[in-house]
Structure formats: C-alpha cells, structure tokens
C-alpha cells in the first residue's frame, strides 16, 4: 500500500482540486441543423459533424 512521505501543503492540495471548479457543459452548434448539443456527441436529430449518422426520434 502506498504511503505518502511528506504532507501535502494546502496550496498544493488546492492545485490538485482545481478541476473541481469547472463551470458549464461544453456545447457545440451543429452546422447542418443549427441545434445545440454536447461536444463529441450526436445531436438529437441524429447528425454528427454535418453528417446523418443515426435515425432521429421523429423518423
């Protein structure tokens, strides 16, 4: 089992936790339909990077 050799200072501990304060979700705009969706995800209508990749909910 790993055991720390030296105590981590409050400053270093704060740097370690710096990613916890990230804000909103990364959103992207689909160029074909103009929909807003999560980056690296398929849009609700089934488009990804301007190409139709899956059937949408309305089809």
MOPAC internal coordinates of N, CA, C and O (Angstrom, degrees):
PM7 1SCF
backbone

  N    0.0000 0     0.00 0     0.00 0    0    0    0
  C    1.4507 1     0.00 0     0.00 0    1    0    0
  C    1.5294 1   109.09 1     0.00 0    2    1    0
  O    1.2310 1   120.57 1   -40.65 1    3    2    1
  N    1.3248 1   116.51 1   139.35 1    3    2    1
  C    1.4541 1   120.68 1  -178.13 1    5    3    2
  C    1.5248 1   110.77 1   -79.30 1    6    5    3
  O    1.2310 1   120.91 1   -43.84 1    7    6    5
  N    1.3140 1   115.87 1   136.16 1    7    6    5
  C    1.4565 1   121.98 1   178.26 1    9    7    6
  C    1.5159 1   107.55 1  -127.58 1   10    9    7
  O    1.2310 1   120.71 1   -49.50 1   11   10    9
  N    1.3446 1   116.25 1   130.50 1   11   10    9
  C    1.4562 1   118.53 1  -178.28 1   13   11   10
  C    1.5193 1   110.72 1   -67.60 1   14   13   11
  O    1.2310 1   120.98 1   -35.13 1   15   14   13
  N    1.3137 1   115.73 1   144.87 1   15   14   13
  C    1.4510 1   120.24 1  -178.38 1   17   15   14
  C    1.5247 1   111.21 1   -89.17 1   18   17   15
  O    1.2310 1   120.37 1   146.26 1   19   18   17
  N    1.3345 1   116.90 1   -33.74 1   19   18   17
  C    1.4636 1   121.19 1  -179.92 1   21   19   18
  C    1.5169 1   109.20 1  -131.99 1   22   21   19
  O    1.2310 1   120.78 1   -28.92 1   23   22   21
  N    1.3356 1   116.12 1   151.08 1   23   22   21
  C    1.4501 1   121.38 1   178.82 1   25   23   22
  C    1.5282 1   109.82 1   -70.30 1   26   25   23
  O    1.2310 1   120.73 1   -43.17 1   27   26   25
  N    1.3346 1   116.21 1   136.83 1   27   26   25
  C    1.4610 1   120.85 1   177.66 1   29   27   26
  C    1.5256 1   108.51 1   -80.44 1   30   29   27
  O    1.2310 1   120.37 1   -52.64 1   31   30   29
  N    1.3294 1   116.89 1   127.36 1   31   30   29
  C    1.4663 1   121.38 1  -177.41 1   33   31   30
  C    1.5380 1   109.95 1   -70.07 1   34   33   31
  O    1.2310 1   120.18 1   -21.49 1   35   34   33
  N    1.3438 1   117.26 1   158.51 1   35   34   33
  C    1.4647 1   119.76 1   177.83 1   37   35   34
  C    1.5284 1   113.11 1   -57.28 1   38   37   35
  O    1.2310 1   120.22 1   146.25 1   39   38   37
  N    1.3229 1   117.19 1   -33.75 1   39   38   37
  C    1.4590 1   120.77 1   178.73 1   41   39   38
  C    1.5243 1   110.75 1   -65.05 1   42   41   39
  O    1.2310 1   120.40 1   131.46 1   43   42   41
  N    1.3164 1   116.85 1   -48.54 1   43   42   41
  C    1.4663 1   120.52 1   179.76 1   45   43   42
  C    1.5241 1   110.81 1   -66.53 1   46   45   43
  O    1.2310 1   120.35 1   144.05 1   47   46   45
  N    1.3311 1   116.94 1   -35.95 1   47   46   45
  C    1.4586 1   120.35 1   177.88 1   49   47   46
  C    1.5235 1   109.78 1   -63.26 1   50   49   47
  O    1.2310 1   120.49 1   139.82 1   51   50   49
  N    1.3462 1   116.68 1   -40.18 1   51   50   49
  C    1.4601 1   120.68 1   178.16 1   53   51   50
  C    1.5165 1   111.77 1   -65.45 1   54   53   51
  O    1.2310 1   119.95 1   142.80 1   55   54   53
  N    1.3247 1   117.70 1   -37.20 1   55   54   53
  C    1.4630 1   121.39 1   177.65 1   57   55   54
  C    1.5282 1   110.42 1   -66.73 1   58   57   55
  O    1.2310 1   120.61 1   143.94 1   59   58   57
  N    1.3196 1   116.43 1   -36.06 1   59   58   57
  C    1.4615 1   121.17 1   179.86 1   61   59   58
  C    1.5258 1   110.35 1   -65.34 1   62   61   59
  O    1.2310 1   120.31 1   147.21 1   63   62   61
  N    1.3275 1   117.01 1   -32.79 1   63   62   61
  C    1.4586 1   121.58 1  -177.37 1   65   63   62
  C    1.5255 1   112.34 1   -97.23 1   66   65   63
  O    1.2310 1   119.70 1  -165.92 1   67   66   65
  N    1.3113 1   118.17 1    14.08 1   67   66   65
  C    1.4616 1   120.11 1  -173.79 1   69   67   66
  C    1.5214 1   112.54 1   -65.08 1   70   69   67
  O    1.2310 1   119.26 1   151.46 1   71   70   69
  N    1.3224 1   119.02 1   -28.54 1   71   70   69
  C    1.4590 1   120.91 1  -178.48 1   73   71   70
  C    1.5246 1   112.32 1   -74.06 1   74   73   71
  O    1.2310 1   119.45 1   168.07 1   75   74   73
  N    1.3306 1   118.65 1   -11.93 1   75   74   73
  C    1.4595 1   121.25 1  -179.45 1   77   75   74
  C    1.5187 1   112.35 1   -69.61 1   78   77   75
  O    1.2310 1   119.65 1   161.63 1   79   78   77
  N    1.3146 1   118.28 1   -18.37 1   79   78   77
  C    1.4569 1   121.27 1  -175.40 1   81   79   78
  C    1.5287 1   112.81 1   -95.20 1   82   81   79
  O    1.2310 1   119.47 1  -165.31 1   83   82   81
  N    1.3215 1   118.62 1    14.69 1   83   82   81
  C    1.4520 1   120.24 1   179.99 1   85   83   82
  C    1.5232 1   110.47 1   -63.95 1   86   85   83
  O    1.2310 1   121.00 1   -33.08 1   87   86   85
  N    1.3013 1   115.70 1   146.92 1   87   86   85
  C    1.4562 1   120.86 1  -173.06 1   89   87   86
  C    1.5126 1   113.92 1   -91.10 1   90   89   87
  O    1.2310 1   121.22 1    55.12 1   91   90   89
  N    1.3199 1   115.26 1  -124.88 1   91   90   89
  C    1.4513 1   122.31 1  -171.22 1   93   91   90
  C    1.5209 1   114.67 1   -68.81 1   94   93   91
  O    1.2310 1   121.56 1    -6.91 1   95   94   93
  N    1.3152 1   114.62 1   173.09 1   95   94   93
  C    1.4550 1   121.74 1  -179.25 1   97   95   94
  C    1.5256 1   110.82 1   -75.01 1   98   97   95
  O    1.2310 1   119.83 1   -32.86 1   99   98   97
  N    1.3319 1   117.93 1   147.14 1   99   98   97
  C    1.4669 1   120.14 1   175.90 1  101   99   98
  C    1.5272 1   109.58 1   -77.09 1  102  101   99
  O    1.2310 1   120.85 1   -65.51 1  103  102  101
  N    1.3094 1   115.97 1   114.49 1  103  102  101
  C    1.4570 1   121.08 1  -177.64 1  105  103  102
  C    1.5176 1   110.67 1  -108.94 1  106  105  103
  O    1.2310 1   121.35 1   -27.82 1  107  106  105
  N    1.3314 1   115.03 1   152.18 1  107  106  105
  C    1.4587 1   121.45 1   178.45 1  109  107  106
  C    1.5213 1   108.92 1  -131.01 1  110  109  107
  O    1.2310 1   120.84 1   -22.30 1  111  110  109
  N    1.3135 1   116.00 1   157.70 1  111  110  109
  C    1.4544 1   122.12 1   178.55 1  113  111  110
  C    1.5250 1   107.94 1  -107.47 1  114  113  111
  O    1.2310 1   120.49 1   -57.18 1  115  114  113
  N    1.3220 1   116.66 1   122.82 1  115  114  113
  C    1.4664 1   121.20 1   178.84 1  117  115  114
  C    1.5226 1   108.60 1   -71.92 1  118  117  115
  O    1.2310 1   119.58 1   -58.03 1  119  118  117
  N    1.3510 1   118.41 1   121.97 1  119  118  117
  C    1.4700 1   119.99 1  -175.27 1  121  119  118
  C    1.5289 1   114.03 1   -67.21 1  122  121  119
  O    1.2310 1   119.77 1   151.31 1  123  122  121
  N    1.3234 1   118.04 1   -28.69 1  123  122  121
  C    1.4607 1   120.72 1  -176.87 1  125  123  122
  C    1.5166 1   112.34 1   -77.80 1  126  125  123
  O    1.2310 1   120.57 1   130.99 1  127  126  125
  N    1.3330 1   116.51 1   -49.01 1  127  126  125
  C    1.4633 1   120.69 1  -174.10 1  129  127  126
  C    1.5201 1   113.47 1  -102.97 1  130  129  127
  O    1.2310 1   119.70 1   163.15 1  131  130  129
  N    1.3257 1   118.19 1   -16.85 1  131  130  129
  C    1.4489 1   121.60 1  -178.31 1  133  131  130
  C    1.5189 1   113.67 1    79.95 1  134  133  131
  O    1.2310 1   120.12 1  -167.97 1  135  134  133
  N    1.3315 1   117.38 1    12.03 1  135  134  133
  C    1.4613 1   120.87 1   179.76 1  137  135  134
  C    1.5225 1   110.94 1   -79.81 1  138  137  135
  O    1.2310 1   121.06 1   -28.74 1  139  138  137
  N    1.3187 1   115.58 1   151.26 1  139  138  137
  C    1.4560 1   121.90 1   174.92 1  141  139  138
  C    1.5219 1   107.72 1   -96.75 1  142  141  139
  O    1.2310 1   120.63 1   -48.02 1  143  142  141
  N    1.3487 1   116.40 1   131.98 1  143  142  141
  C    1.4599 1   120.92 1  -179.69 1  145  143  142
  C    1.5166 1   109.29 1  -148.03 1  146  145  143
  O    1.2310 1   120.23 1   -11.04 1  147  146  145
  N    1.3150 1   117.17 1   168.96 1  147  146  145
  C    1.4567 1   121.35 1   176.11 1  149  147  146
  C    1.5148 1   109.87 1   -65.89 1  150  149  147
  O    1.2310 1   120.74 1   -37.63 1  151  150  149
  N    1.3336 1   116.19 1   142.37 1  151  150  149
  C    1.4614 1   119.59 1   177.86 1  153  151  150
  C    1.5220 1   110.49 1   -63.04 1  154  153  151
  O    1.2310 1   120.20 1   -36.07 1  155  154  153
  N    1.3229 1   117.22 1   143.93 1  155  154  153
  C    1.4628 1   124.65 1   179.30 1  157  155  154
  C    1.5256 1   112.41 1    65.45 1  158  157  155
  O    1.2310 1   120.22 1  -158.56 1  159  158  157
  N    1.3379 1   117.18 1    21.44 1  159  158  157
  C    1.4525 1   122.00 1   176.13 1  161  159  158
  C    1.5271 1   108.90 1  -127.30 1  162  161  159
  O    1.2310 1   120.78 1   -24.43 1  163  162  161
  N    1.3176 1   116.11 1   155.57 1  163  162  161
  C    1.4545 1   121.58 1   177.24 1  165  163  162
  C    1.5270 1   108.78 1   -73.75 1  166  165  163
  O    1.2310 1   120.45 1   -38.57 1  167  166  165
  N    1.3325 1   116.75 1   141.43 1  167  166  165
  C    1.4632 1   120.85 1   179.04 1  169  167  166
  C    1.5324 1   109.17 1   -72.42 1  170  169  167
  O    1.2310 1   119.74 1   -17.68 1  171  170  169
  N    1.3388 1   118.09 1   162.32 1  171  170  169
  C    1.4654 1   120.31 1  -179.64 1  173  171  170
  C    1.5267 1   114.18 1   -57.82 1  174  173  171
  O    1.2310 1   119.55 1   152.68 1  175  174  173
  N    1.3187 1   118.47 1   -27.32 1  175  174  173
  C    1.4626 1   120.63 1   179.29 1  177  175  174
  C    1.5260 1   113.09 1   -85.03 1  178  177  175
  O    1.2310 1   119.81 1   177.77 1  179  178  177
  N    1.3368 1   117.96 1    -2.23 1  179  178  177
  C    1.4582 1   120.88 1   175.59 1  181  179  178
  C    1.5174 1   115.11 1    97.27 1  182  181  179
  O    1.2310 1   119.20 1  -167.75 1  183  182  181
  N    1.3314 1   119.12 1    12.25 1  183  182  181
  C    1.4588 1   121.85 1   179.67 1  185  183  182
  C    1.5265 1   110.66 1   -98.53 1  186  185  183
  O    1.2310 1   120.92 1   -34.74 1  187  186  185
  N    1.3203 1   115.84 1   145.26 1  187  186  185
  C    1.4592 1   122.16 1   173.56 1  189  187  186
  C    1.5063 1   107.99 1  -140.35 1  190  189  187
  O    1.2310 1   120.27 1   -60.54 1  191  190  189
  N    1.3118 1   117.08 1   119.46 1  191  190  189
  C    1.4669 1   124.76 1  -179.17 1  193  191  190
  C    1.5220 1   111.85 1    53.17 1  194  193  191
  O    1.2310 1   120.93 1  -137.90 1  195  194  193
  N    1.3324 1   115.82 1    42.10 1  195  194  193
  C    1.4561 1   121.02 1   174.67 1  197  195  194
  C    1.5103 1   115.70 1    85.18 1  198  197  195
  O    1.2310 1   119.30 1   179.75 1  199  198  197
  N    1.3410 1   118.95 1    -0.25 1  199  198  197
  C    1.4584 1   121.75 1  -178.79 1  201  199  198
  C    1.5278 1   109.77 1  -119.36 1  202  201  199
  O    1.2310 1   120.87 1   -35.17 1  203  202  201
  N    1.3186 1   115.94 1   144.83 1  203  202  201
  C    1.4672 1   121.73 1   177.37 1  205  203  202
  C    1.5263 1   107.58 1   -78.21 1  206  205  203
  O    1.2310 1   120.25 1   -62.22 1  207  206  205
  N    1.3451 1   117.13 1   117.78 1  207  206  205
  C    1.4579 1   120.40 1  -176.59 1  209  207  206
  C    1.5171 1   113.56 1  -114.55 1  210  209  207
  O    1.2310 1   119.48 1   154.84 1  211  210  209
  N    1.3378 1   118.60 1   -25.16 1  211  210  209
  C    1.4607 1   121.91 1   176.97 1  213  211  210
  C    1.5200 1   108.94 1  -141.56 1  214  213  211
  O    1.2310 1   120.99 1   -19.36 1  215  214  213
  N    1.3252 1   115.71 1   160.64 1  215  214  213
  C    1.4556 1   119.36 1   176.23 1  217  215  214
  C    1.5245 1   108.67 1   -72.22 1  218  217  215
  O    1.2310 1   121.11 1   -43.99 1  219  218  217
  N    1.3242 1   115.47 1   136.01 1  219  218  217
  C    1.4566 1   120.06 1   178.45 1  221  219  218
  C    1.5161 1   112.17 1   -77.34 1  222  221  219
  O    1.2310 1   120.34 1    -4.23 1  223  222  221
  N    1.3259 1   116.95 1   175.77 1  223  222  221
  C    1.4567 1   121.25 1  -178.23 1  225  223  222
  C    1.5387 1   111.86 1   -69.31 1  226  225  223
  O    1.2310 1   119.92 1   154.59 1  227  226  225
  N    1.3146 1   117.75 1   -25.41 1  227  226  225
  C    1.4576 1   121.00 1  -177.84 1  229  227  226
  C    1.5286 1   114.34 1   -90.40 1  230  229  227
  O    1.2310 1   119.81 1  -176.09 1  231  230  229
  N    1.3078 1   117.96 1     3.91 1  231  230  229
  C    1.4782 1   120.21 1  -176.50 1  233  231  230
  C    1.4908 1   112.35 1  -109.31 1  234  233  231
  O    1.2310 1   120.10 1   180.00 1  235  234  233

